C-alpha cells in the first residue's frame, strides 16, 4: 500500500511539473515559436476580430510584378466590394488537409464565417506526391489542436509522415498507372495517355507544358479521395462552430488546357468542378460553393511554364468581386 502511495505521489508530481512547464512555455515561448515555424496559426490567432477568415494557398497573394498597379491580395480586394472584413490565412502550396487543422483553432462564436479555396489541382497526383508534401505534413501535425508542448515536440522530433522522394515518385507513378479515367484506351489512364501520344515524347516547351497540364488535371475526384475527406471535415467543422462556409472553386487556365490537350481534358476539370458543387453547395446549411473555374482568361494568368492558380490584378479582381457578391447575398 505504501508503494502504491509513493508511486501515486510521483505521478502526481510529474503531472504538476508537466502542466506548469506547458503553461510557462505557452506564456513565454510558444508564440515566438509559431511566428517562425507555424506562421498560419500565428496569423490566425491575431485575426479572429474579422468577419471572415480566408484560407488559401498562393493564389491569394501572387501578382504580376511588372504590370499590376494594385498588388493587393484577393482577400483584401474582396473588401472593396462588400461590407465584411476579411483576413487572409494563406501559405504557398497549402491545401484543405492543412486548413482543417487550422479551422479547429477558431474559437466558437468569434467570427461570422470562413472562405476556403477549392483548388481542383490540389486533388491531383502531382500535388499529393509533390516536393512540398513532407513540409505540409509537418504543418498539418503542428497545427493539430494538441497541448503546446506536444505540438512543439511533434515538429522537432518529426512525429509525422515522412516519405523519401523515391517513395513519393513511386506513389505518383502508381496513380498515373492505375487511376482510371472515363475514356477508352489510350486515354483510360494518364500513363497510357502520354505514352501513346507522340507529341509528349519531344523535349520542347510546348510538349513539356502540355504534359504538365495532363499530369496536373487528368483525374476524377471521388468520394474516397483523401482531399474529399478533408473538405468533408471542413464542412462538419464549420457546422460545429456555427460558421458560415464559402468554398470558392479557383479559376484554372481552361483556355490553355483546351489549346494544349483539348476538350477531353477540360471535360475532366469541369466534371470535378461539378462534383464539388453537387457535394457541398447547400445554402440551407450555410454552405455555398462559388464557381470561379472558367471566369479568368488565359491573359490574366501570370505563369506560362507550369499550370498554377496565379493571377494578375484583373484576374484577382474578378475572383474578389465574385466572393464579395456571395458575401453581400448572405443574410
C-alpha positions, 0 to 999 in steps of 0.5 A: 500500500505504501508503494502504491502511495509513493508511486501515486505521489510521483505521478502526481508530481510529474503531472504538476511539473508537466502542466506548469512547464506547458503553461510557462512555455505557452506564456513565454515561448510558444508564440515566438515559436509559431511566428517562425515555424507555424506562421498560419496559426500565428496569423490566425490567432491575431485575426479572429476580430474579422468577419471572415477568415480566408484560407488559401494557398498562393493564389491569394497573394501572387501578382504580376510584378511588372504590370499590376498597379494594385498588388493587393491580395484577393482577400483584401480586394474582396473588401472593396466590394462588400461590407465584411472584413476579411483576413487572409490565412494563406501559405504557398502550396497549402491545401484543405488537409492543412486548413482543417487543422487550422479551422479547429483553432477558431474559437466558437462564436468569434467570427461570422464565417470562413472562405476556403479555396477549392483548388481542383489541382490540389486533388491531383497526383502531382500535388499529393506526391509533390516536393512540398508534401513532407513540409505540409505534413509537418504543418498539418501535425503542428497545427493539430489542436494538441497541448503546446508542448506536444505540438512543439515536440511533434515538429522537432522530433518529426512525429509525422509522415515522412516519405523519401522522394523515391517513395513519393515518385513511386506513389505518383507513378502508381496513380498515373498507372492505375487511376482510371479515367472515363475514356477508352484506351489510350486515354483510360489512364494518364500513363497510357495517355502520354505514352501513346501520344507522340507529341509528349515524347519531344523535349520542347516547351510546348510538349513539356507544358502540355504534359504538365497540364495532363499530369496536373488535371487528368483525374476524377475526384471521388468520394474516397479521395483523401482531399474529399475527406478533408473538405468533408471535415471542413464542412462538419467543422464549420457546422460545429462552430456555427460558421458560415462556409464559402468554398470558392472553386479557383479559376484554372487556365481552361483556355490553355488546357483546351489549346494544349490537350483539348476538350477531353481534358477540360471535360475532366476539370469541369466534371470535378468542378461539378462534383464539388458543387453537387457535394457541398453547395447547400445554402440551407446549411450555410454552405455555398460553393462559388464557381470561379473555374472558367471566369479568368482568361488565359491573359490574366494568368501570370505563369506560362511554364507550369499550370498554377492558380496565379493571377494578375490584378484583373484576374484577382479582381474578378475572383474578389468581386465574385466572393464579395457578391456571395458575401453581400447575398448572405443574410 
